[in-house]
Amino acid sequence: MASNPSQPTGRTAASPSPEPTSDETAIPALVAQVYESAPTDDRRRLVETLLRPLGVLSLVAIANGIFAKIRFRSAGQDLNVRIDDLQNVHAADMVALVHHAQQVSVETVDSLAQLLGSSGALAGSAAAALLIGLLVQRARSRHGSQQAQQIDDGSLDPL
């Protein structure tokens, strides 16, 4: 199909990457909002979950290395975020952590839905409910896209 030079084609050499989707920006903001209102134990579990798939080198680059310090302290053992570690973690740091975690392992970020759903303290939080909805919707959409791709590739027989 020939392109029409008078119509924009979307991406050009001047625009190196597409605009982020609303989920890519809404989810980190909602996680930060939930983090700010969460009790300490839920905060700790949120941070631990998001840190697991990330290496130390990548953690040094985000949030002024706050998360790398936590990881270094736990080197050679299971990741254990202490309560005093959380005093230095603010909403903007969580936004950066979630944004980075989404790039490395979107499944890890999507797993926050289960973590939040199991928290009695966050059950009444509107931000947590909205976040769970977005994460579940994104996971279902991604799963449906993967199945459609497998059918197109012939690696999965349609019913």
Residue frames relative to the residue before (quaternion, step in Angstrom):
aa qw qx qy qz dx dy dz
M 1.0000 0.0000 0.0000 0.0000 0.00 0.00 0.00
A 0.3566 -0.7449 0.5284 0.1970 3.57 -0.74 1.05
S 0.3777 -0.7205 0.5298 0.2401 3.54 -1.05 0.72
N 0.3872 -0.6953 0.5608 0.2285 3.48 -1.19 0.65
P 0.3976 -0.7584 0.4545 0.2453 3.62 -0.43 1.13
S 0.6460 0.5265 -0.3425 0.4337 3.61 1.11 -0.41
Q 0.6763 0.4432 -0.2992 0.5067 3.60 1.25 -0.23
P 0.4760 -0.6588 0.4869 0.3199 3.60 -0.96 0.77
T 0.3397 -0.7581 0.5274 0.1781 3.56 -1.06 0.78
G 0.6289 -0.5301 0.3486 0.4493 3.62 1.18 0.06
R 0.8201 0.0093 0.0338 0.5711 3.60 0.04 -1.28
T 0.0656 -0.7653 0.6398 0.0283 3.51 -1.10 0.79
A 0.7051 -0.4294 0.3289 0.4585 3.55 -1.24 0.04
A 0.6515 0.5263 -0.3162 0.4457 3.58 1.13 -0.60
S 0.7375 0.3248 -0.2257 0.5474 3.61 1.18 -0.40
P 0.2523 -0.8433 0.4584 0.1225 3.58 0.01 1.33
S 0.8112 0.0915 -0.0594 0.5745 3.60 1.06 -0.49
P 0.5453 -0.6154 0.4421 0.3585 3.57 -1.12 0.55
E 0.6260 -0.5161 0.4168 0.4099 3.54 -1.26 0.35
P 0.5020 -0.6456 0.4654 0.3386 3.60 -0.97 0.71
T 0.5000 -0.6355 0.4841 0.3344 3.57 -1.08 0.64
S 0.6561 -0.5192 0.3619 0.4110 3.54 -1.23 0.38
D 0.6069 0.5491 -0.3559 0.4512 3.62 1.09 -0.65
E 0.6516 0.5394 -0.3181 0.4280 3.59 0.96 -0.84
T 0.7313 0.3615 -0.2341 0.5289 3.59 1.13 -0.49
A 0.6484 0.5312 -0.3235 0.4391 3.60 1.04 -0.72
I 0.6554 0.5375 -0.3271 0.4179 3.58 0.90 -0.88
P 0.6713 0.4693 -0.3322 0.4677 3.67 0.76 -0.80
A 0.6489 0.5165 -0.3237 0.4555 3.59 0.98 -0.79
L 0.6692 0.4884 -0.3008 0.4724 3.59 0.98 -0.81
V 0.6165 0.5248 -0.3533 0.4687 3.60 1.00 -0.75
A 0.6501 0.5136 -0.3155 0.4627 3.60 0.94 -0.84
Q 0.6493 0.5083 -0.3141 0.4705 3.57 0.99 -0.82
V 0.6478 0.4982 -0.3132 0.4838 3.58 0.97 -0.85
Y 0.6284 0.5471 -0.3279 0.4453 3.59 0.95 -0.88
E 0.6715 0.5226 -0.3014 0.4303 3.57 0.86 -0.96
S 0.7619 0.3636 -0.2030 0.4961 3.60 1.02 -0.74
A 0.5376 0.6578 -0.3885 0.3569 3.60 1.27 -0.16
P 0.5340 -0.5864 0.4904 0.3612 3.56 -1.21 0.47
T 0.7190 -0.4892 0.2889 0.4003 3.57 -1.19 0.51
D 0.6717 0.5005 -0.3191 0.4432 3.61 0.84 -0.89
D 0.6592 0.4867 -0.3082 0.4833 3.60 1.01 -0.75
R 0.5971 0.5481 -0.3547 0.4660 3.59 1.07 -0.67
R 0.6556 0.5216 -0.2985 0.4573 3.54 0.92 -0.97
R 0.6769 0.4885 -0.2923 0.4666 3.60 0.90 -0.91
L 0.6134 0.5409 -0.3451 0.4604 3.61 1.05 -0.72
V 0.6855 0.4806 -0.2822 0.4685 3.56 0.82 -1.01
E 0.6569 0.5143 -0.3192 0.4496 3.60 0.86 -0.89
T 0.6513 0.5203 -0.3151 0.4537 3.58 0.91 -0.89
L 0.7136 0.4615 -0.2607 0.4580 3.57 0.87 -0.92
L 0.6560 0.5191 -0.3121 0.4503 3.60 1.12 -0.58
R 0.5424 0.6873 -0.3895 0.2859 3.60 1.03 -0.75
P 0.7716 0.3655 -0.2486 0.4574 3.67 0.66 -0.87
L 0.6386 0.5650 -0.3179 0.4145 3.59 1.23 -0.24
G 0.3942 -0.7108 0.5387 0.2218 3.53 -1.06 0.81
V 0.6774 -0.5053 0.3543 0.4003 3.53 -1.27 0.43
L 0.6464 0.5399 -0.3351 0.4223 3.58 0.87 -0.89
S 0.6790 0.4666 -0.3032 0.4789 3.59 0.91 -0.83
L 0.6419 0.5353 -0.3285 0.4399 3.60 1.06 -0.67
V 0.5742 0.5842 -0.3773 0.4322 3.58 1.13 -0.56
A 0.6955 0.5143 -0.2663 0.4253 3.56 1.04 -0.81
I 0.7463 0.3756 -0.2330 0.4976 3.61 1.14 -0.32
A 0.8650 0.1092 -0.1023 0.4790 3.53 -1.24 0.67
N 0.6268 -0.5869 0.3212 0.3993 3.57 0.95 0.94
G 0.6803 -0.5402 0.2805 0.4083 3.57 1.08 0.72
I 0.3204 0.7738 -0.4963 0.2285 3.60 1.24 0.19
F 0.7161 0.4497 -0.2554 0.4688 3.56 0.89 -0.95
A 0.5863 0.5606 -0.3699 0.4530 3.60 1.13 -0.54
K 0.6210 0.5390 -0.3415 0.4553 3.59 1.01 -0.76
I 0.6383 0.5156 -0.3209 0.4730 3.58 1.00 -0.82
R 0.6719 0.4994 -0.2886 0.4647 3.58 0.94 -0.93
F 0.6394 0.5287 -0.3305 0.4499 3.61 0.95 -0.86
R 0.6504 0.5291 -0.3158 0.4441 3.56 0.95 -0.87
S 0.7307 0.3993 -0.2221 0.5072 3.59 1.12 -0.66
A 0.3097 0.7881 -0.4916 0.2034 3.61 1.25 0.13
G 0.8273 0.2246 -0.1827 0.4814 3.53 -0.98 0.92
Q 0.7495 0.2693 -0.1941 0.5728 3.57 1.25 0.05
D 0.6956 -0.4305 0.3352 0.4674 3.56 -1.27 0.05
L 0.5472 -0.6141 0.4617 0.3321 3.52 -1.09 0.79
N 0.0546 0.7909 -0.6029 0.0897 3.53 -0.78 1.07
V 0.1625 -0.7849 0.5944 0.0640 3.54 -0.40 1.26
R 0.2778 -0.7688 0.5586 0.1404 3.54 -0.77 1.08
I 0.6543 -0.5187 0.3835 0.3947 3.54 -1.24 0.46
D 0.6747 0.4910 -0.3124 0.4540 3.60 0.91 -0.80
D 0.5511 0.5872 -0.3975 0.4398 3.63 1.20 -0.37
L 0.6690 0.5430 -0.2925 0.4148 3.56 1.02 -0.84
Q 0.5462 0.6344 -0.3971 0.3762 3.59 1.16 -0.45
N 0.7196 0.4310 -0.2415 0.4880 3.58 1.14 -0.59
V 0.6189 0.5402 -0.3419 0.4563 3.60 1.27 -0.12
H 0.0826 -0.8082 0.5830 -0.0113 3.55 -0.64 1.20
A 0.7434 -0.4194 0.2814 0.4385 3.57 -1.30 0.23
A 0.6611 0.5068 -0.3175 0.4530 3.62 0.87 -0.87
D 0.6253 0.5259 -0.3345 0.4696 3.59 1.09 -0.68
M 0.6480 0.5115 -0.3121 0.4703 3.58 1.03 -0.79
V 0.6030 0.5402 -0.3597 0.4640 3.59 1.02 -0.72
A 0.6746 0.4893 -0.2933 0.4686 3.59 0.88 -0.93
L 0.6512 0.5172 -0.3140 0.4582 3.59 0.97 -0.84
V 0.6785 0.4783 -0.2962 0.4723 3.60 0.85 -0.92
H 0.6283 0.5353 -0.3406 0.4502 3.57 0.93 -0.83
H 0.6846 0.4708 -0.2785 0.4818 3.57 0.91 -0.90
A 0.6475 0.5218 -0.3192 0.4545 3.60 0.94 -0.85
Q 0.6172 0.5438 -0.3451 0.4519 3.61 1.05 -0.71
Q 0.6605 0.5070 -0.3083 0.4601 3.58 1.02 -0.74
V 0.7085 0.4468 -0.2515 0.4849 3.58 1.07 -0.73
S 0.8062 -0.0732 0.1138 0.5760 3.59 0.84 -1.00
V 0.2128 -0.8020 0.5480 0.1059 3.56 0.01 1.28
E 0.5859 0.5830 -0.3674 0.4263 3.59 1.14 -0.56
T 0.6172 0.5405 -0.3437 0.4570 3.59 1.05 -0.72
V 0.6629 0.4824 -0.3060 0.4840 3.57 0.92 -0.88
D 0.6485 0.5163 -0.3227 0.4569 3.59 0.96 -0.83
S 0.6171 0.5641 -0.3464 0.4253 3.61 1.11 -0.62
L 0.4968 0.6530 -0.4293 0.3776 3.58 1.23 -0.22
A 0.5425 0.6202 -0.4042 0.3972 3.60 1.15 -0.51
Q 0.6742 0.4792 -0.2912 0.4807 3.57 0.93 -0.88
L 0.6339 0.5348 -0.3267 0.4532 3.57 0.96 -0.87
L 0.6978 0.4658 -0.2743 0.4700 3.59 0.87 -0.95
G 0.6464 0.5365 -0.3140 0.4424 3.56 1.04 -0.78
S 0.6928 0.4663 -0.2745 0.4768 3.57 1.12 -0.58
S 0.5964 0.5683 -0.3592 0.4385 3.58 1.27 -0.10
G 0.3577 -0.7470 0.5239 0.1989 3.55 -0.56 1.15
A 0.6376 0.5576 -0.3247 0.4209 3.56 1.05 -0.75
L 0.7446 0.3937 -0.2196 0.4923 3.58 1.07 -0.67
A 0.3944 0.7612 -0.4504 0.2492 3.59 1.29 -0.08
G 0.7478 0.4005 -0.2224 0.4804 3.59 1.00 -0.73
S 0.4991 0.6748 -0.4172 0.3486 3.57 1.26 -0.01
A 0.4270 -0.7045 0.5078 0.2521 3.57 -0.77 1.03
A 0.6403 0.5227 -0.3290 0.4566 3.59 0.99 -0.80
A 0.6527 0.5033 -0.3164 0.4696 3.60 0.98 -0.82
A 0.6458 0.5150 -0.3218 0.4628 3.61 0.96 -0.82
L 0.6604 0.4942 -0.3025 0.4776 3.58 0.95 -0.85
L 0.6471 0.5203 -0.3098 0.4632 3.58 0.98 -0.86
I 0.6381 0.5152 -0.3259 0.4702 3.59 0.92 -0.87
G 0.6495 0.5243 -0.3150 0.4517 3.59 0.92 -0.88
L 0.6744 0.4891 -0.2957 0.4675 3.59 0.90 -0.90
L 0.6665 0.5067 -0.3065 0.4529 3.58 0.93 -0.88
V 0.6611 0.4928 -0.3074 0.4750 3.59 0.94 -0.86
Q 0.6467 0.5184 -0.3162 0.4617 3.58 0.95 -0.88
R 0.6703 0.4935 -0.3024 0.4644 3.59 0.91 -0.86
A 0.6506 0.5110 -0.3194 0.4621 3.60 0.95 -0.85
R 0.6566 0.4984 -0.3117 0.4726 3.60 0.95 -0.83
S 0.6476 0.5202 -0.3141 0.4597 3.56 0.95 -0.85
R 0.6663 0.4936 -0.2977 0.4730 3.56 0.93 -0.89
H 0.6449 0.5167 -0.3174 0.4652 3.59 0.99 -0.85
G 0.6534 0.5066 -0.3080 0.4707 3.59 0.99 -0.81
S 0.6446 0.5141 -0.3136 0.4709 3.58 1.02 -0.78
Q 0.6479 0.5137 -0.3195 0.4628 3.58 0.99 -0.79
Q 0.6497 0.5018 -0.3229 0.4710 3.59 0.98 -0.80
A 0.6476 0.5121 -0.3238 0.4620 3.59 0.94 -0.83
Q 0.6376 0.5208 -0.3222 0.4673 3.59 1.02 -0.79
Q 0.6521 0.5096 -0.3141 0.4652 3.59 0.98 -0.83
I 0.6324 0.5104 -0.3310 0.4795 3.59 1.03 -0.73
D 0.6534 0.5123 -0.3084 0.4642 3.59 0.95 -0.88
D 0.6935 0.4660 -0.2682 0.4796 3.57 1.06 -0.78
G 0.4690 -0.6865 0.4352 0.3456 3.59 1.26 -0.27
S 0.5330 0.6434 -0.4082 0.3679 3.60 1.22 0.15
L 0.7395 0.2416 -0.1895 0.5991 3.60 1.25 -0.05
D 0.3475 -0.7437 0.5343 0.2018 3.55 -0.73 1.03
P 0.4047 -0.6979 0.5250 0.2711 3.62 -0.83 0.90
L 0.5656 -0.6165 0.4333 0.3351 3.56 -1.15 0.57
